[in-house]
Amino acid sequence: MPHALALAVEVATTVLAVAGMGYFVAAIVAARVFMAARRGPLAGFAPGVSLLKSLKGLDPGMLDAFRSHCRQTYAGPFELLFGFSSPDEPAVVAVEQLQREFPERSIRLIECPARLGTNGKVSTLAQLVSHARHDFLLVNDSDITVGPRYLERVMAHFAPSSQGKPVGLVTALYRGRAHGTLASRLEALGIAADFQAGVLLSKMIEGGLRYGLGSTLAVSREALGKIGGFEALVDHLADDYELGARVAAAGYRVALSGEVVETAIPAYDWRGFADHQLRWARTVRDARPGGYAGLVVTHGLGWALLNVVASGLSPLSLWLLGLSFFLRLTLAMTVGAMVLGDHQVLANLWLLPVRDVIAMGMWVAGFAGNTIVWRGERFVVEKGRLLPYC
């Protein structure tokens, strides 16, 4: 019986390692397809857009991130609306400095005291909408840094077209900028080498996206109104995913911009890192349970390592490990360095096996419950909703 069990584990890990290599190849192809598509010309469409930001605490490099939004070369009118829930919000001081530095920009601070649901950020956004002047709204997190052509490249996707469904939402890929700790570097590496690769592959397989990414959520008022506004999302943790899914279900396209933005990764300690990774895992499992189970094939390097152990260092297992590692490195460099322009990826490639083993453990832990820690508070994620933990 022990021999039969060992043989079963060896066979299972061999199959999963091979499936993982297939995933790596498919993701590399998806990245190449995306790079080819984004070389195409942009439509000359620059409608008015209101940028909505919810303030909550101070993020690393937040003021510089805000400045990048003020340095746009955009041809159309745009404004920045910053919502805060409490007069003693520390980020208000940063916005006041921004107003002094860029007097030519329309920058407004708006108090949004009502708590409409468990998701405070979305609650603030819902209250900002009535103050926005334009027909297009753009939401991203306070730690997002953008290039000077960001609005131009994002908003061009809304250009009227006679082909297919109209675009209701535009989102964008992002890279992470690590700060200080090893845990921060591991998370940044995971974003570049794993998460964004999965986004590109899902786009290729499904013929487009059916969700949004919090790095950029540009939405038309028309599409937002069709789904019930931000008010419909005030109890959802994965509000970016839910917004894109609802816009797609309402008959609009979700476009992925060729623009890549940058998010600041906090200097996590190991507890903070684990809480964040587990929150992401359980949120994805709750939103897309079938897709989360399918992530089993994304851990190809981990399965190849287990196969080496299960097979007792057999020549086949070592060959599978070598090929899997080569394809994993190729995927990380293709997506991280070439698609995202992440200059930290090459320096952190040696951490890839460590990161993948940890990610595999977090994926397993994602099945073990539905509680998460968010902003220091414990919640339960159930059917997309964020519920207080009792």
Secondary structure, DSSP 8 states (H G I E B T S, - for coil): -HHHHHHHHHHHHHHHHHHHHHHHHHHHHHHHHHHHHTTS--------EEEEEE--S--TTHHHHHHHHHT---SS-EEEEEEESSTT-THHHHHHHHHHH-TTSEEEEEE-----SS-HHHHHHHHHGGG--SSEEEE--TTEE--TTHHHHHHGGGS--SSSS-EEEEEEEEEEE--SSHHHHHHHHHIIIIIHHHHHHHHHHHTSBSS-BTTBEEEEHHHHHHTT-GGGGTTBS-HHHHHHHHHHHTT-EEEEEEEEEEEE-----HHHHHHHHHHHHHHHHHH-HHHHHHGGGGGHHHHHHHHHHHTTS-HHHHHHHHHHHHHHHHHHIIIIIIIS--TTHHHHGGGHHHHHHHHHHHHHHGGG--EEEETTEEEEEETTEEEE--
